[in-house]
Amino acid sequence: MGNAQKALVMAAGIFLAIALITIAVVLFISAQEATKTAQNNFSNIQTELSQTAFTVYDNTVVSGSQVVNALRKFSDKDQFGIQIMTGKNRSGSWYGKTIDTTSKIDDPNYGSVVDNIPPTGKMAEAIDEAKPDYVNPSGKFRSKIVMDSSNVIRGIIFIQN
């Protein structure tokens, strides 16, 4: 009976080891799914946060000083352009990069960077009262965000009222 008892204890040990391994595998798989979900949620939050810097310019009226601040803040951003249309320059000047806004909004090229057209605006002219690109700090500008076909913000357009 001693051998039978040892066999039962050994079988119980093997059964417990298999049960523990099974539980560990199930927990690992469920933790993996939770990690994937958390990563997706984090990615969505990160995208929202990266675009919050532009929400103040989403179809709002801003002052000229805010326009100049946006120009300083975003004009050196890669793949991003700012167009400012002043009272003296109704066609506007592009700063940073030139963005395609002449295509229709549902056109895949709308909002893309136009590499063969260099930006025409210079920061020095935006703050020089003698130039047509001068941005009056107390002026009022309507702002509009330009998104490409992937819903990535590519530019801001400011139009003086």
Secondary structure, 3 states (H helix, E strand, C coil): CHHHHHHHHHHHHHHHHHHHHHHHHHHHHHHHHHHHHHHHHHHHHHHHHHHHCCHHHCCCEEEHHHHHHHHHHHCCCCCCEEEEECCCCCCCEEEECCECCCCCCCCCCCCCECCCCCCCCCHHHHCCCCCCCCCCCCCEEEEEEEECCCCCEEEEEEEEC
